[in-house]
Amino acid sequence: MRILFLGDVVGKPGRQILKERLLSLQSRLSADFTIVNAENAAAGKGLTPAIAEEILGLGVDVLTTGNHVWAQRGFEEYLESEPRVLRPVNYPLDTPGNGIFRGRSRQGDPVIVVNLQGRVYMQPIDCPFRALDDALDALPGGDCLTKFVDMHAEATSEKLAMGWYADGRVSAVLGTHTHVPTADARILPGGTAYCTDVGMTGPYDSVIGTRPDLALYRFLTARPVRFQVASSNTRIAGAVVDIDHESGKARSIETFFDPPDDLSTTVT
């Protein structure tokens, strides 16, 4: 089984490049199942029902999120009704929505997706490590060995710790949130694919998706400014993980930028 995972979609540029290139990317990488982190898809912060439906309609199987999942008013009701859109599982028990998806690939093989959120430099929510234990313990017995984890966190140490904690128990732990791709994709000793951050799907002539001039104003003046999504050098960033569905172990992981330099796009 080949799982395609795309990092944080940022605003209109990220959504537009998905429309333009996702189908060809899925075909080129022979993807059997596609997961997209979409928590920044609505003007760079949050997600709306209409945008979630738009991205799912492109052939995406599951949307994961993170700390910005609540940024758009009224999204809670949609989370309750759409099992393919996740919020981090380690929010309190009465939080709307779900943090675990159970489904099947295009070949009919079962897949489980778990959405986690870190705590270091983020909200003081429930422990993601214990939440993963609880999530795995609660899964029914059976033939589903392919388990994918989106670890949405700020601290690289917390993401890497989660990789080692989950090694051998899940097929992959891939990081999101910081929007900067890391060069540490690997298979851990227990057979879990790992990468600290797969990067963002959005404009790379930016400061993690934001117009550079606005980000610089904030850093130089220490005064608030309303951020706006940048528009140029838009890329799809992510990873493809090849998993042995009979053992649940990862065979390989490859990270990528798409499109190549001579085809990068600008949104106007």
C-alpha positions in Angstrom: 0.0 0.0 0.0 1.3 3.5 -0.9 0.0 6.3 1.3 0.4 9.9 0.0 0.5 12.5 2.7 0.5 16.2 2.0 1.6 18.9 4.5 -0.4 21.9 5.6 -2.4 23.4 2.8 -2.1 27.2 3.1 -4.9 29.4 1.8 -6.0 29.8 -1.8 -2.6 29.1 -3.3 -2.4 25.7 -1.6 -5.9 24.8 -2.7 -5.3 25.9 -6.3 -2.2 23.8 -6.7 -4.0 20.8 -5.3 -6.7 21.3 -8.0 -4.1 21.6 -10.7 -1.7 18.8 -9.8 -3.1 16.3 -7.2 -4.5 13.9 -9.7 -1.3 13.6 -11.7 0.7 13.4 -8.5 -1.4 10.5 -7.2 -1.0 8.7 -10.6 2.8 9.3 -10.7 3.3 8.0 -7.2 0.8 5.2 -7.5 -1.0 6.3 -4.4 -3.6 4.0 -2.9 -4.7 6.4 -0.1 -4.3 10.1 0.3 -4.2 12.2 3.5 -4.0 16.0 3.5 -3.5 18.3 6.5 -5.9 21.2 5.8 -5.9 23.2 9.0 -4.6 26.4 7.2 -6.7 26.0 4.1 -9.2 28.9 4.8 -7.2 32.1 4.2 -4.3 30.6 6.1 -6.0 29.8 9.3 -8.7 27.1 9.9 -11.0 25.2 7.7 -14.6 25.7 6.5 -17.2 23.0 5.5 -17.1 24.3 1.9 -13.3 24.1 1.6 -13.2 20.7 3.3 -15.7 19.4 0.7 -13.7 21.0 -2.1 -10.5 19.2 -1.1 -12.2 15.9 -0.4 -13.8 16.2 -3.8 -10.3 16.2 -5.4 -9.8 12.6 -4.5 -8.5 13.0 -0.9 -9.5 10.3 1.5 -8.9 12.0 4.9 -8.2 15.5 6.1 -6.2 16.1 9.3 -6.0 19.3 11.2 -4.3 20.8 14.3 -4.4 23.8 16.6 -6.2 26.0 14.1 -9.1 23.6 13.6 -11.4 25.9 15.6 -10.4 29.1 13.9 -13.5 29.3 11.6 -16.7 29.8 13.5 -19.3 27.0 13.3 -16.9 24.3 12.1 -17.7 22.1 15.1 -21.0 21.0 13.6 -19.4 19.9 10.4 -16.8 17.9 12.3 -19.6 16.0 14.0 -21.1 15.0 10.7 -18.0 14.2 8.5 -15.8 11.3 9.7 -13.2 12.0 7.0 -12.2 15.3 8.6 -10.3 14.8 11.9 -9.4 17.0 14.8 -6.5 16.0 17.1 -7.6 13.0 19.2 -6.0 14.4 22.4 -8.6 17.1 22.9 -10.9 16.5 25.9 -13.5 13.8 25.6 -16.5 16.0 25.0 -14.8 17.9 22.1 -16.8 17.8 18.9 -15.6 15.6 16.1 -13.2 12.6 16.0 -9.5 12.1 16.0 -9.4 8.6 14.4 -10.5 7.5 10.9 -11.1 3.9 9.9 -11.5 3.2 6.2 -10.1 1.4 3.2 -7.6 2.1 0.5 -8.5 2.0 -3.2 -7.4 -1.6 -3.2 -9.7 -2.5 -0.3 -7.1 -2.7 2.4 -8.0 -1.3 5.8 -6.3 1.9 6.9 -6.4 3.8 10.3 -5.5 7.4 10.6 -4.8 9.1 13.9 -4.5 12.8 14.3 -2.4 14.0 17.3 -1.4 17.5 18.5 1.7 18.4 20.5 1.8 20.4 23.7 5.3 22.0 23.8 4.8 25.8 22.9 1.1 25.0 22.1 -2.1 24.6 24.0 -2.0 22.6 27.3 -4.3 19.8 26.0 -4.2 16.2 26.9 -1.0 14.2 26.6 -0.5 13.0 22.9 1.6 10.0 24.0 -1.1 8.6 26.3 -3.7 9.6 23.8 -2.0 7.4 21.2 -1.9 4.5 23.7 -5.6 4.9 24.3 -6.4 5.2 20.6 -4.5 2.0 19.7 -5.9 0.1 22.7 -9.5 1.1 21.7 -9.1 -0.2 18.1 -11.0 -3.4 17.5 -9.0 -6.6 16.7 -8.8 -7.7 13.1 -6.7 -7.3 10.0 -6.0 -3.5 10.1 -2.3 -3.3 10.5 -1.8 0.0 8.5 -1.9 2.8 11.0 -0.8 6.3 10.0 -0.2 9.2 12.5 -0.2 12.9 11.7 1.8 14.5 14.6 0.9 18.2 14.5 3.4 19.9 16.8 5.7 22.9 17.2 8.8 21.3 18.9 10.9 19.0 16.7 11.9 17.1 19.9 8.3 16.3 20.7 7.7 15.0 17.1 10.8 12.9 17.2 10.0 11.6 20.6 6.6 10.5 19.2 8.3 8.7 16.4 10.3 6.6 18.8 7.4 6.1 21.1 5.2 4.8 18.3 8.0 2.8 16.6 6.8 -0.7 15.8 3.2 0.0 16.7 2.2 2.2 13.8 3.2 2.3 10.1 4.1 6.0 10.0 4.5 9.1 12.1 4.8 12.2 10.0 5.0 15.7 11.4 3.1 18.9 10.4 2.6 22.5 11.7 5.9 24.2 11.2 5.6 24.4 7.4 9.3 23.9 6.8 10.3 20.5 5.3 13.0 18.6 7.2 15.6 16.3 5.7 15.3 13.4 8.2 12.8 11.0 6.5 13.8 7.5 7.6 12.5 4.1 8.7 12.9 3.6 12.4 14.2 0.2 13.7 10.7 -1.1 14.5 9.5 -0.5 11.0 7.8 2.9 11.4 8.3 5.6 8.7 9.2 9.0 10.2 9.7 12.6 9.1 9.8 15.6 11.5 7.9 17.9 9.1 6.9 17.2 5.5 6.5 21.0 4.8 3.5 23.0 3.6 1.4 22.9 0.4 1.5 26.6 -0.3 3.6 29.6 -1.3 7.3 29.2 -0.5 8.3 32.8 -1.3 6.9 33.6 2.1 7.5 33.2 5.9 5.8 29.9 6.5 3.0 31.0 4.1 2.7 34.6 5.1 3.7 37.6 3.0 7.3 38.4 4.0 6.7 42.1 4.4 4.0 41.5 7.0 6.0 38.9 8.9 9.1 41.3 8.9 6.9 44.1 10.3 5.9 41.9 13.2 9.5 40.9 14.0 11.0 44.3 13.6 8.3 46.3 15.5 6.9 43.7 17.9 3.5 45.2 17.0 0.5 43.2 15.8 -0.3 43.0 12.1 -2.9 41.2 10.2 -1.2 38.4 8.3 -2.0 37.7 4.6 -1.2 34.6 2.6 1.6 35.0 0.1 1.1 34.1 -3.5 4.3 33.0 -5.4 6.4 29.9 -5.8 3.6 27.6 -4.8 4.5 23.9 -4.2 2.9 20.7 -3.0 5.1 19.3 -0.2 4.6 15.9 1.3 5.7 12.3 1.5 4.8 8.9 0.1 5.1 5.9 2.3 5.2 2.3 1.0 3.7 0.0 3.5 3.5 -3.8 3.7 -0.2 -4.3 4.4 0.4 -7.8 5.7 2.7 -6.6 8.5 2.0 -2.9 8.8 5.7 -2.1 8.5 6.9 0.7 6.3 9.1 -0.4 3.4 10.2 3.1 2.3 9.5 6.8 2.7 10.2 9.5 0.2 9.6 13.3 0.6 9.1 15.6 -2.3 8.4 19.1 -3.7 6.0 19.3 -6.6 6.2 20.9 -9.1 9.9 21.2 -10.1 11.5 24.7 -10.1 10.6 25.5 -13.7 6.9 24.8 -13.1 6.3 26.6 -9.8 3.1 28.7 -9.8 1.9 32.1 -8.7 -1.7 32.8 -7.6 -3.1 36.2 -8.5 
